[in-house]
Amino acid sequence: MSPTVDWEGSQISRREWFGKMALPVAGTVFAAGLLEGGVNSARAEQAANSDDLGARVYNVRSYGAKGDKTTLDTAAVQAAIDACNRDGGGTVLVPAGTFVIGTVELKSNVTLHIAAGGTLLGSGDGKEYHAVDAIPLHGDTTLNDGNSALLFAVHAKNVSIEGPGTIDGQGAQFHSAARGTAPPSGLGGNKRPYHVLVYQSENFSVRNISLLDCAYHSIRVIESQRIHLDGIYIHNRVNGNNDGFHFISAEHVTVSNCVVKSGDDACAMFGSCKYITVINSYFSTRWSVFRFGGGHVEDIAISNCVLREVYGCPIKFQGDPGSQFQNISFSNLVLDDVTGPISISVGGRLEAPDDKTPVVVRNISFSNIHGTVTTNPPHQLSESTLGVGSRPGEAHSAIVLNSVNDSVLENLSFDNIHLVFGGGGTAEEAANRDVPKVFGEYFRLGPIPAYGLYARNARGLTLQNVRIQVSTPELRPAVIFDHVEDAALYGFAVQGNPEAESVLRFTDSKQVLITAPRVLTPSSSFLQLEGEANEGIIVEGGDLSKAASVVGYKSGAAVKSIKLRNIS
């Protein structure tokens, strides 16, 4: 079988391209002309025979692209995509070489294939990018982060971007050296381009590719369905707001086998996201990995992931008034050197304290989660060019379940959890009974007065086979329940400290069952009850022999509010 020869002298076998796809050669004619921007290009005329429509390969070099790392190849790449789309689809080939481009539109039925030696290099000149006018910018915070991109798709179907090549956004060129000065590209703020921007599209996939140094979010998907992201490597740590994946009201999304090293949210879900699975992936970031930011979010499953070097809380829910989060599962996660590590804080905004529209959070499960939680987050991520600092509240954090303004926080479960916290909490922090009644970033609450779990205004809370330890001495309680109702702790094992006030602290909490607890180290009182409204608390079985006492009472707590059974 003879190969076909392109205009640069490279050879492409018909069978090498997915078995049946062929590069058309018959009747090839160049129509040379001067295109907008002064770029010379020619379009290859297709053969009269249409048997292979939808299965052809369109080499961007055939449309005038040079790939020499200097020439601006935007027009040539766009011409190849346009021709492919016009012929019913097929594959646009980016062969070996470095092709400098600005904004390019992806269109229906087009697969953009970047060969192993091929790179799409985002221009360092901000003038080569333009806003995508079809994507509206308005007061809705889910959309007003900008609408510029290196590659974008609007109202498209059946679009793919695939490697094993590279897309490099040259994001450092869009970062200002000093506040108030223009970046080298001349383009900053929310006008910076994303790697990939998808809007109201269907069946869009990105696979087996490296996405490097974006100016903004790497992949941003808005109001789209059937999105498949697989085998992607993202390294995005050269600018502010360097998200990895950012979904807004997306449905039927799969994320699998990815490695994401970002500077901001690694996998954000804003708006009304539904039917999303994330599996078998690695995440690292200075902010959050799984970030939920409002809307009606439901039916999300996340499993089999490693979250390492996450300084800013791996799992974070922050719901604006009226938001709903339900039917969400986190399982089989390894946490290595993280802060947080879980924050669900809902109910009202600092800037709008009078808006008390309730937030609903229900049916959230966490299972098979193990790892370490640091109290000393660094000022800069590894492999990052930016220093971002840390906040005091990030050091002495905990799992936070916080509801204010009559919001609903119910039916949360933690099963088979083993976490080792850094410790170092002080008696002054432990004495804090006035945690701010705000929601949002967990560090806004200040240093959390518990080192393991702080829950306020939650009901239907279950902890089973949960083990909480510390690597350095800790004077805060391991667990604080503040107005918690209908809770159960089964097989709970915890470290305490004889100099701490108590291992657990319950304030005005009701109907709490603690079965088979274990105190692992010499400790003060196992449980301190505070407030007159405590009632229906039962402690049954277990080994509390290392605690100096089982129960202490404070601030009007009554002996009749608790029953002790078979305690050793």
Buried (B, 14 or more C-beta within 10 A) or exposed (E): EEEBEBBBEEEBEBEEBEEEBBBBEEEBEBEEEEBEEEBEBBBBBBBEEEEBEEBBBBBBBBBBBBBEEEBBBBBBBBBBBBBBBEBBBBBBBBBBBBBBBBBBBBBBBBBBBBBEBBBBBBBBBBEBBBBBEEBEBEEEEBBEBBBBBBBBBBEBBBBBBBBBBBBBBBBBBBBBEEEEEEBBBEBBEEBBBBBBBBBBBBBBBBBBBBBBBBBBBBBBBBBBBBBBBBBBBBBBBBBBBBBBBBBBBBBBBBBBBBBBBBBBBBBBBBBBBBBBBBBBBBBBBBBBBBBBBBBBBBBBBBBBBBBBBBBBBBBBBBBBBBBBBBBBBBBBBBBBBBBBBBBBBBBBBEEEEEEEBBBBBBBBBBBBBBBBBBBEBBEBBEEBBBEBEBBEBBBBBBBBBBBBBEBBBBBBBBBBBBBBBBBBBEEEBBEBEEBEBBBBBBBBBBBBBBBBBBBBBBBBBBBBBBBBBBBEEBBBBBBBBBBBBBBBBBBBBBBBBEEBBBBBBBBBBBBBBBBBBBBBBBBBBBBBBBBEBBBBBBBBBBBBEBBBEBBBBBEEBEEEBBEBEEBE
